[in-house]
Amino acid sequence: MPYRDIDELPHSVRSHLPTHAQEIYLAAFNNAWQQHAHEPDGEAIVHRIAWAAVKRRYRKLGDAWVPIRP
């Protein structure tokens, strides 16, 4: 189900991503939810879409997620 704010995101997201990346994840998840929730494995698809959105703006460097500079 869609998340109302970043405090509702899964622990794996909140504990690893900086706040801005969590906001990206939240927006991408909620947008994708509207289109894919009805599909088989829809929730898994939506989580993958949200992670892909984060990975367009952030990359993992060691244990930290850092912004990708243009």
Backbone as XML, in Angstrom:
<?xml version="1.0"?>
<chain id="A" units="angstrom">
  <residue number="1" name="MET">
    <atom name="N" x="0.828" y="-1.175" z="0.000"/>
    <atom name="CA" x="0.000" y="0.000" z="0.000"/>
    <atom name="C" x="0.875" y="1.242" z="0.000"/>
  </residue>
  <residue number="2" name="PRO">
    <atom name="N" x="0.387" y="2.343" z="-0.500"/>
    <atom name="CA" x="1.178" y="3.576" z="-0.553"/>
    <atom name="C" x="1.570" y="4.051" z="0.842"/>
  </residue>
  <residue number="3" name="TYR">
    <atom name="N" x="2.662" y="4.763" z="0.898"/>
    <atom name="CA" x="3.160" y="5.318" z="2.164"/>
    <atom name="C" x="2.778" y="6.785" z="2.256"/>
  </residue>
  <residue number="4" name="ARG">
    <atom name="N" x="2.396" y="7.226" z="3.461"/>
    <atom name="CA" x="2.035" y="8.631" z="3.666"/>
    <atom name="C" x="3.265" y="9.512" z="3.868"/>
  </residue>
  <residue number="5" name="ASP">
    <atom name="N" x="4.290" y="8.976" z="4.536"/>
    <atom name="CA" x="5.524" y="9.745" z="4.736"/>
    <atom name="C" x="6.685" y="8.784" z="4.931"/>
  </residue>
  <residue number="6" name="ILE">
    <atom name="N" x="7.888" y="9.333" z="4.994"/>
    <atom name="CA" x="9.078" y="8.487" z="5.024"/>
    <atom name="C" x="9.181" y="7.660" z="6.304"/>
  </residue>
  <residue number="7" name="ASP">
    <atom name="N" x="8.508" y="8.067" z="7.359"/>
    <atom name="CA" x="8.524" y="7.286" z="8.602"/>
    <atom name="C" x="7.854" y="5.930" z="8.434"/>
  </residue>
  <residue number="8" name="GLU">
    <atom name="N" x="7.048" y="5.768" z="7.410"/>
    <atom name="CA" x="6.363" y="4.504" z="7.156"/>
    <atom name="C" x="7.140" y="3.574" z="6.228"/>
  </residue>
  <residue number="9" name="LEU">
    <atom name="N" x="8.217" y="4.060" z="5.629"/>
    <atom name="CA" x="8.996" y="3.232" z="4.708"/>
    <atom name="C" x="9.583" y="2.032" z="5.447"/>
  </residue>
  <residue number="10" name="PRO">
    <atom name="N" x="9.881" y="0.964" z="4.720"/>
    <atom name="CA" x="10.503" y="-0.199" z="5.357"/>
    <atom name="C" x="11.815" y="0.193" z="6.050"/>
  </residue>
  <residue number="11" name="HIS">
    <atom name="N" x="12.120" y="-0.513" z="7.115"/>
    <atom name="CA" x="13.337" y="-0.239" z="7.874"/>
    <atom name="C" x="14.577" y="-0.298" z="6.978"/>
  </residue>
  <residue number="12" name="SER">
    <atom name="N" x="14.592" y="-1.223" z="6.041"/>
    <atom name="CA" x="15.751" y="-1.364" z="5.149"/>
    <atom name="C" x="15.990" y="-0.106" z="4.321"/>
  </residue>
  <residue number="13" name="VAL">
    <atom name="N" x="14.951" y="0.642" z="4.053"/>
    <atom name="CA" x="15.077" y="1.895" z="3.306"/>
    <atom name="C" x="15.486" y="3.024" z="4.255"/>
  </residue>
  <residue number="14" name="ARG">
    <atom name="N" x="14.771" y="3.140" z="5.374"/>
    <atom name="CA" x="15.034" y="4.233" z="6.324"/>
    <atom name="C" x="16.425" y="4.151" z="6.937"/>
  </residue>
  <residue number="15" name="SER">
    <atom name="N" x="16.904" y="2.952" z="7.190"/>
    <atom name="CA" x="18.181" y="2.813" z="7.887"/>
    <atom name="C" x="19.394" y="2.976" z="6.974"/>
  </residue>
  <residue number="16" name="HIS">
    <atom name="N" x="19.185" y="2.945" z="5.666"/>
    <atom name="CA" x="20.316" y="3.017" z="4.744"/>
    <atom name="C" x="20.374" y="4.282" z="3.896"/>
  </residue>
  <residue number="17" name="LEU">
    <atom name="N" x="19.232" y="4.848" z="3.575"/>
    <atom name="CA" x="19.218" y="5.980" z="2.646"/>
    <atom name="C" x="19.146" y="7.318" z="3.375"/>
  </residue>
  <residue number="18" name="PRO">
    <atom name="N" x="19.826" y="8.335" z="2.838"/>
    <atom name="CA" x="19.652" y="9.686" z="3.386"/>
    <atom name="C" x="18.222" y="10.171" z="3.126"/>
  </residue>
  <residue number="19" name="THR">
    <atom name="N" x="17.829" y="11.204" z="3.834"/>
    <atom name="CA" x="16.449" y="11.693" z="3.776"/>
    <atom name="C" x="15.985" y="11.989" z="2.350"/>
  </residue>
  <residue number="20" name="HIS">
    <atom name="N" x="16.795" y="12.686" z="1.572"/>
    <atom name="CA" x="16.389" y="13.026" z="0.206"/>
    <atom name="C" x="16.149" y="11.770" z="-0.625"/>
  </residue>
  <residue number="21" name="ALA">
    <atom name="N" x="16.998" y="10.781" z="-0.475"/>
    <atom name="CA" x="16.821" y="9.524" z="-1.209"/>
    <atom name="C" x="15.557" y="8.802" z="-0.745"/>
  </residue>
  <residue number="22" name="GLN">
    <atom name="N" x="15.228" y="8.903" z="0.539"/>
    <atom name="CA" x="13.989" y="8.321" z="1.047"/>
    <atom name="C" x="12.777" y="9.011" z="0.418"/>
  </residue>
  <residue number="23" name="GLU">
    <atom name="N" x="12.870" y="10.311" z="0.242"/>
    <atom name="CA" x="11.780" y="11.057" z="-0.399"/>
    <atom name="C" x="11.603" y="10.624" z="-1.849"/>
  </residue>
  <residue number="24" name="ILE">
    <atom name="N" x="12.711" y="10.385" z="-2.543"/>
    <atom name="CA" x="12.657" y="9.887" z="-3.919"/>
    <atom name="C" x="11.988" y="8.514" z="-3.940"/>
  </residue>
  <residue number="25" name="TYR">
    <atom name="N" x="12.411" y="7.648" z="-3.025"/>
    <atom name="CA" x="11.845" y="6.304" z="-2.936"/>
    <atom name="C" x="10.339" y="6.375" z="-2.698"/>
  </residue>
  <residue number="26" name="LEU">
    <atom name="N" x="9.930" y="7.192" z="-1.747"/>
    <atom name="CA" x="8.519" y="7.357" z="-1.406"/>
    <atom name="C" x="7.700" y="7.802" z="-2.614"/>
  </residue>
  <residue number="27" name="ALA">
    <atom name="N" x="8.158" y="8.833" z="-3.297"/>
    <atom name="CA" x="7.425" y="9.356" z="-4.457"/>
    <atom name="C" x="7.350" y="8.317" z="-5.573"/>
  </residue>
  <residue number="28" name="ALA">
    <atom name="N" x="8.454" y="7.651" z="-5.855"/>
    <atom name="CA" x="8.471" y="6.644" z="-6.919"/>
    <atom name="C" x="7.581" y="5.456" z="-6.556"/>
  </residue>
  <residue number="29" name="PHE">
    <atom name="N" x="7.651" y="5.031" z="-5.300"/>
    <atom name="CA" x="6.823" y="3.908" z="-4.856"/>
    <atom name="C" x="5.347" y="4.236" z="-5.013"/>
  </residue>
  <residue number="30" name="ASN">
    <atom name="N" x="4.942" y="5.384" z="-4.494"/>
    <atom name="CA" x="3.523" y="5.746" z="-4.540"/>
    <atom name="C" x="3.021" y="5.917" z="-5.971"/>
  </residue>
  <residue number="31" name="ASN">
    <atom name="N" x="3.852" y="6.478" z="-6.833"/>
    <atom name="CA" x="3.465" y="6.634" z="-8.237"/>
    <atom name="C" x="3.333" y="5.265" z="-8.918"/>
  </residue>
  <residue number="32" name="ALA">
    <atom name="N" x="4.309" y="4.403" z="-8.700"/>
    <atom name="CA" x="4.280" y="3.078" z="-9.320"/>
    <atom name="C" x="3.150" y="2.224" z="-8.750"/>
  </residue>
  <residue number="33" name="TRP">
    <atom name="N" x="2.811" y="2.442" z="-7.490"/>
    <atom name="CA" x="1.737" y="1.672" z="-6.855"/>
    <atom name="C" x="0.424" y="1.840" z="-7.628"/>
  </residue>
  <residue number="34" name="GLN">
    <atom name="N" x="0.168" y="3.058" z="-8.066"/>
    <atom name="CA" x="-1.074" y="3.330" z="-8.789"/>
    <atom name="C" x="-1.176" y="2.512" z="-10.072"/>
  </residue>
  <residue number="35" name="GLN">
    <atom name="N" x="-0.039" y="2.205" z="-10.673"/>
    <atom name="CA" x="-0.045" y="1.503" z="-11.953"/>
    <atom name="C" x="0.140" y="-0.006" z="-11.838"/>
  </residue>
  <residue number="36" name="HIS">
    <atom name="N" x="0.808" y="-0.471" z="-10.772"/>
    <atom name="CA" x="1.210" y="-1.879" z="-10.725"/>
    <atom name="C" x="0.648" y="-2.674" z="-9.550"/>
  </residue>
  <residue number="37" name="ALA">
    <atom name="N" x="-0.085" y="-2.067" z="-8.655"/>
    <atom name="CA" x="-0.563" y="-2.760" z="-7.454"/>
    <atom name="C" x="-1.447" y="-3.957" z="-7.779"/>
  </residue>
  <residue number="38" name="HIS">
    <atom name="N" x="-2.184" y="-3.887" z="-8.854"/>
    <atom name="CA" x="-3.128" y="-4.948" z="-9.212"/>
    <atom name="C" x="-2.454" y="-6.155" z="-9.866"/>
  </residue>
  <residue number="39" name="GLU">
    <atom name="N" x="-1.188" y="-6.022" z="-10.252"/>
    <atom name="CA" x="-0.494" y="-7.102" z="-10.963"/>
    <atom name="C" x="-0.025" y="-8.182" z="-9.991"/>
  </residue>
  <residue number="40" name="PRO">
    <atom name="N" x="0.134" y="-9.412" z="-10.493"/>
    <atom name="CA" x="0.762" y="-10.435" z="-9.648"/>
    <atom name="C" x="2.164" y="-9.951" z="-9.277"/>
  </residue>
  <residue number="41" name="ASP">
    <atom name="N" x="2.556" y="-10.122" z="-8.044"/>
    <atom name="CA" x="3.848" y="-9.630" z="-7.535"/>
    <atom name="C" x="3.962" y="-8.122" z="-7.674"/>
  </residue>
  <residue number="42" name="GLY">
    <atom name="N" x="2.841" y="-7.431" z="-7.674"/>
    <atom name="CA" x="2.837" y="-5.985" z="-7.861"/>
    <atom name="C" x="3.663" y="-5.241" z="-6.840"/>
  </residue>
  <residue number="43" name="GLU">
    <atom name="N" x="3.585" y="-5.647" z="-5.567"/>
    <atom name="CA" x="4.346" y="-4.928" z="-4.547"/>
    <atom name="C" x="5.849" y="-5.071" z="-4.775"/>
  </residue>
  <residue number="44" name="ALA">
    <atom name="N" x="6.306" y="-6.248" z="-5.152"/>
    <atom name="CA" x="7.733" y="-6.452" z="-5.430"/>
    <atom name="C" x="8.170" y="-5.598" z="-6.622"/>
  </residue>
  <residue number="45" name="ILE">
    <atom name="N" x="7.338" y="-5.522" z="-7.631"/>
    <atom name="CA" x="7.629" y="-4.696" z="-8.807"/>
    <atom name="C" x="7.763" y="-3.231" z="-8.395"/>
  </residue>
  <residue number="46" name="VAL">
    <atom name="N" x="6.837" y="-2.779" z="-7.575"/>
    <atom name="CA" x="6.828" y="-1.382" z="-7.150"/>
    <atom name="C" x="8.078" y="-1.052" z="-6.340"/>
  </residue>
  <residue number="47" name="HIS">
    <atom name="N" x="8.507" y="-1.964" z="-5.467"/>
    <atom name="CA" x="9.733" y="-1.729" z="-4.698"/>
    <atom name="C" x="10.949" y="-1.652" z="-5.628"/>
  </residue>
  <residue number="48" name="ARG">
    <atom name="N" x="10.991" y="-2.500" z="-6.642"/>
    <atom name="CA" x="12.111" y="-2.441" z="-7.599"/>
    <atom name="C" x="12.118" y="-1.120" z="-8.358"/>
  </residue>
  <residue number="49" name="ILE">
    <atom name="N" x="10.955" y="-0.640" z="-8.732"/>
    <atom name="CA" x="10.852" y="0.651" z="-9.423"/>
    <atom name="C" x="11.347" y="1.768" z="-8.520"/>
  </residue>
  <residue number="50" name="ALA">
    <atom name="N" x="10.965" y="1.724" z="-7.243"/>
    <atom name="CA" x="11.386" y="2.760" z="-6.298"/>
    <atom name="C" x="12.905" y="2.743" z="-6.104"/>
  </residue>
  <residue number="51" name="TRP">
    <atom name="N" x="13.495" y="1.544" z="-5.983"/>
    <atom name="CA" x="14.952" y="1.468" z="-5.847"/>
    <atom name="C" x="15.638" y="1.982" z="-7.110"/>
  </residue>
  <residue number="52" name="ALA">
    <atom name="N" x="15.083" y="1.690" z="-8.264"/>
    <atom name="CA" x="15.670" y="2.173" z="-9.523"/>
    <atom name="C" x="15.660" y="3.701" z="-9.564"/>
  </residue>
  <residue number="53" name="ALA">
    <atom name="N" x="14.592" y="4.308" z="-9.054"/>
    <atom name="CA" x="14.524" y="5.778" z="-9.016"/>
    <atom name="C" x="15.624" y="6.340" z="-8.116"/>
  </residue>
  <residue number="54" name="VAL">
    <atom name="N" x="15.844" y="5.706" z="-6.988"/>
    <atom name="CA" x="16.909" y="6.155" z="-6.079"/>
    <atom name="C" x="18.263" y="6.022" z="-6.771"/>
  </residue>
  <residue number="55" name="LYS">
    <atom name="N" x="18.480" y="4.907" z="-7.446"/>
    <atom name="CA" x="19.778" y="4.638" z="-8.070"/>
    <atom name="C" x="20.076" y="5.567" z="-9.245"/>
  </residue>
  <residue number="56" name="ARG">
    <atom name="N" x="19.080" y="6.264" z="-9.754"/>
    <atom name="CA" x="19.342" y="7.270" z="-10.792"/>
    <atom name="C" x="19.956" y="8.527" z="-10.193"/>
  </residue>
  <residue number="57" name="ARG">
    <atom name="N" x="19.761" y="8.763" z="-8.912"/>
    <atom name="CA" x="20.251" y="9.983" z="-8.256"/>
    <atom name="C" x="21.324" y="9.726" z="-7.201"/>
  </residue>
  <residue number="58" name="TYR">
    <atom name="N" x="21.419" y="8.478" z="-6.732"/>
    <atom name="CA" x="22.374" y="8.119" z="-5.682"/>
    <atom name="C" x="23.108" y="6.850" z="-6.066"/>
  </residue>
  <residue number="59" name="ARG">
    <atom name="N" x="24.304" y="6.712" z="-5.491"/>
    <atom name="CA" x="25.037" y="5.461" z="-5.662"/>
    <atom name="C" x="25.608" y="5.071" z="-4.311"/>
  </residue>
  <residue number="60" name="LYS">
    <atom name="N" x="25.845" y="3.787" z="-4.149"/>
    <atom name="CA" x="26.377" y="3.298" z="-2.890"/>
    <atom name="C" x="27.894" y="3.366" z="-2.950"/>
  </residue>
  <residue number="61" name="LEU">
    <atom name="N" x="28.470" y="4.029" z="-1.965"/>
    <atom name="CA" x="29.914" y="4.167" z="-1.853"/>
    <atom name="C" x="30.296" y="3.622" z="-0.481"/>
  </residue>
  <residue number="62" name="GLY">
    <atom name="N" x="30.836" y="2.408" z="-0.472"/>
    <atom name="CA" x="31.083" y="1.739" z="0.794"/>
    <atom name="C" x="29.740" y="1.387" z="1.425"/>
  </residue>
  <residue number="63" name="ASP">
    <atom name="N" x="29.525" y="1.880" z="2.632"/>
    <atom name="CA" x="28.254" y="1.621" z="3.320"/>
    <atom name="C" x="27.277" y="2.784" z="3.191"/>
  </residue>
  <residue number="64" name="ALA">
    <atom name="N" x="27.657" y="3.835" z="2.497"/>
    <atom name="CA" x="26.821" y="5.042" z="2.420"/>
    <atom name="C" x="26.277" y="5.248" z="1.012"/>
  </residue>
  <residue number="65" name="TRP">
    <atom name="N" x="25.084" y="5.821" z="0.954"/>
    <atom name="CA" x="24.501" y="6.234" z="-0.318"/>
    <atom name="C" x="24.825" y="7.709" z="-0.500"/>
  </residue>
  <residue number="66" name="VAL">
    <atom name="N" x="25.449" y="8.051" z="-1.631"/>
    <atom name="CA" x="25.862" y="9.423" z="-1.881"/>
    <atom name="C" x="25.242" y="9.920" z="-3.197"/>
  </residue>
  <residue number="67" name="PRO">
    <atom name="N" x="24.966" y="11.219" z="-3.272"/>
    <atom name="CA" x="24.378" y="11.763" z="-4.503"/>
    <atom name="C" x="25.338" y="11.605" z="-5.681"/>
  </residue>
  <residue number="68" name="ILE">
    <atom name="N" x="24.778" y="11.349" z="-6.833"/>
    <atom name="CA" x="25.560" y="11.297" z="-8.073"/>
    <atom name="C" x="25.640" y="12.726" z="-8.588"/>
  </residue>
  <residue number="69" name="ARG">
    <atom name="N" x="26.819" y="13.182" z="-8.798"/>
    <atom name="CA" x="27.018" y="14.554" z="-9.307"/>
    <atom name="C" x="27.015" y="14.531" z="-10.823"/>
  </residue>
  <residue number="70" name="PRO">
    <atom name="N" x="26.303" y="15.484" z="-11.434"/>
    <atom name="CA" x="26.274" y="15.543" z="-12.910"/>
    <atom name="C" x="27.610" y="15.956" z="-13.494"/>
  </residue>
</chain>
